Amino acid sequence: MNMESLSTLTEEKTAFLDKQRILADYKLVMISRHASLTVRKEVFMGKAKFGIYGDGKELAQVAMARYFEPGDFRSGYYRDQTMMFAMGELGLQEYFAQLYAHTDVDAEPASAGRLMNGHFATRSLNPDGTWKNLMEIKNSTADISPTAAQMPKLLGLAYASKLYRENPKLHGLKTFSNKGREVAWGTIGNASTAEGMFFETFNAGGVLQVPMVISVWDDDYGISVTNEYQVTKASISKALEGFRRNQNEKGYEILVVKGWDYEELVRVYGKAAKLAREAHVPVLVHVVEMTQPQGHSTSGSHERYKNKERLAWEAAFDCVVKFREYILTNQIASKKELDRIDESAKQLVKENKDKAWKAFTSTIKKELDEAVALIRELATHCACSEELNQLAQDLVQTLNPIRMDVIGTVRKALLLVRNEPQEIKASLQDWYKLQQRLNNERYSSHQYSESAENARAIAPQPAVYDPDAAMVDGREILKACFDAMLSRDPRVFAIGEDVGLIGDVNQAFAGLQAKHGELRVTDTGIREVSIIGQGIGTALRGLRPITEIQYLDYLIYALMTLSDDLACLHYRTKGGQKAPLIIRTRGHRLEGVWHSGSPIGMIVNSLRGILVCVPRNMTQAAGMYNTLLEADEPALLIEVLNGYRLKEKMPANIGEFKVALGVPEILREGEDVTIVTYGAMCRIVMSAAQQLEEIGISVEVIDVQTLVPFDLQGVISRSIQKTNRVIFADEDVPGGASAFMMQQVIEEQNAYFYLDSKPITLSAREHRPAYSSDGDYFSKPSVDDVVDNVYQLMHEANPNRFPPIY
């Protein structure tokens, strides 16, 4: 070994043994441990509903946090409290505020009380929804509970560093990246590595060679199930040996370290950080021999499934115990010093817990006192005074009251006095209405963007055509639109299966990889979940990805990630994070059971929080893409599969015209029946309307254009006010998107008031479409089906003029 190497090792060893740093780490470990113990007590005292904690994982997280730099990102899970404390991005009072579900975003900045404890997040956005300087923050993406669901976006967070490093046009975005030096840190439990999302993400990370460090906290259990039932060879690092890099092949650096070995943990994480940050090598750190002293959560006891020998081993190899032994053995501090640190940590936890509880309860107590006073005042004027006073007394005596107790009591009181004069109950009613508005903001705000860049605020701009505008294939419209997007904004890139070299299966990106480069228009493997994850992670870091799911049916592969992560991201952080990802796919009329699905009801119902655009042609799609690029919300855009070769006029302002989202378009005016539809069904309905016109039935055809948002201006209701009849037509199963549209119009817009006939839904059959043109005809609504349904509606209204056909 040369002198330089020896010197480096000596410096590293000295850093390990720096007394001040080690004792600071010890204090942090003890603070976190006492926080975990306190969480369990608070739940059992009835002050919180559920508790989960990171005890047993403290030492590895302290070591890892040493190398977490401003600008880095975390995508982890609910055991990571020590890491968040060590990063300086989670305070003890904030930690307990989340346990109590404090709805004040200043008190609980991760989620404003919307997530159970242990779900961490930093705020990437200012209160107005604009980006903060992410390079000044040690960033944590908003946690989600489903196992391994944090993995897909981890890939995207790391992929962003690759793009920021390798694309010079992005180097000026200094509030988002320092030329791609940022590391994405992922954490996951050992049992969760058995999930498909972990394996898919892991594989993609190796292919892409992106700077992510994945730590597996391995305590040998997944609740009660041991590793023998979870992973091949009972070890994820052994199972993944084939991914290990070597001199000739790229892959992962795979490191194994014991969760109680302080020096080795610091050394291993130093190596992992250096490889990821400087060389963009992905790293797996398998942290073994961890423990879980309190078991999985407050929901059960691990004594039920761990034998005495295992429990004894865990007591001896608890990382807190071993860290204390290490300090004493190396004479870094005395037992008395450590006891003082332990006691001060315990006291600090108690003080912050008490502060959090006081802050949480004070607002509710104020509301409770106001409600009690109003109810008692009301009782002095009512015949039911005894019942009202009893309600007030019961509320006062409620142990650890929450907002539900207060509002529930007020509602009961208002029901009791329903027959009293208005002036007597007005004060309580006004108070209740005020609280409803406040509670709507506390619990139901920020489902969609409330910033000045929300999609609803983007002004439409009509397409402009030259007098001699060429008629081109629809795909050429999209190609010109994507070309303009890539040209004007270096943040834009597109990824997906077959998107790059051949320009997607329908040629809308043809030639654009050659023009803009492989970083901007990129092929991926067949891996829908991690394609979406790449999009989410890069969007969280200020880029504007377009991720393609090749066919609409394949969206189901990624549905969990879209629903559990992207759709609720803005809501669950109360406007603290955003990921304006554009998801591109195509669907409807292709033939075959697995290539012609239109599961729009499933999409609309599971993806609230994501805009859903259903353009009828490629010009409308292009206008929507232009709108979405200016907006700061995630969106799914479903192109009509059989429209790529249909002729459309090429707009002169292809990169500038914008379609308003949430505004239906009346394609044909009529007097007798309104038909509401979208996408591929527009051509079918328009053809049917022409046939119906020939037999004396005037049909008004409305293209909703977007399902989320849906008809913000009441266009459909006004049409029904004129025709007094409505059919909702689409290709989904019965009770799917047609039922959604009906509810929006009949209930939300109160259009039932104008109906002279019952509202009709015209959908596909409840099975998948059979193959061939005959299969399509007998499985999905045809022109003939539309004509029959409209005619039957008119027959019921005027049987003499429209006698039965069949």
Secondary structure, DSSP 8 states (H G I E B T S, - for coil): --HHHHHHHHHHHHHHT-HHHHHHHHHHHHHHHHHHHHHHHHHHTTSSS-----TT-HHHHHHHHTT--TT-EEE--TT-HHHHHHHT---HHHHHHHHHT---TTTSTTTTT-S-TT------B-TTS-B--GGGS-EE-----STTTTHHHHHHHHHHHHHHHH-GGGTT-TTT-STT---EEEEEETGGGGSHHHHHHHHHHHHHT--EEEEEE--SEETTEEGGGTSGGG-HHHHTGGGB--SSS--BEEEEEETT-HHHHHHHHHHHHHHHHHH---EEEEEES---TT-S-TT--GGGTS-HHHHHHHHHH-HHHHHHHHHHHTTSS-HHHHHHHHHHHHHHHHHHHHHHHHHHHHHHHHHHHHHHHHHHHHHTTSTTHHHHHHHHHHHHT-SS--HHHHHHHHHHHHHHTTTS-HHHHHHHHHHHHHHHHHHHHHHH--SS--STTSGGGS--B-----TT--EEEHHHHHHHHHHHHHHH-TTEEEEETTSSSS-STT-TTTTHHHHH-TTTEEE--S-HHHHHHHHHHHHHTT-EEEEE-SSGGGGGGGHHHIIIIIHHHHHHTTSS-----EEEEEESS--STTTS---HHHHHHH-TTSEEE--SSHHHHHHHHHHHHHS-S-EEEEEEGGGTTSEEE--TTTTT-B--TT--EEEE--SSEEEEE-TTHHHHHHHHHHHHHHTT--EEEEE--EEES--TT-HHHHHHHHHS-EEEE-SS-TTSHHHHHHIIIIIIS-GGGG-SS--EEE---SS---SHHHHHHHHS--HHHHHHHHHHHHHHH-TTTS----
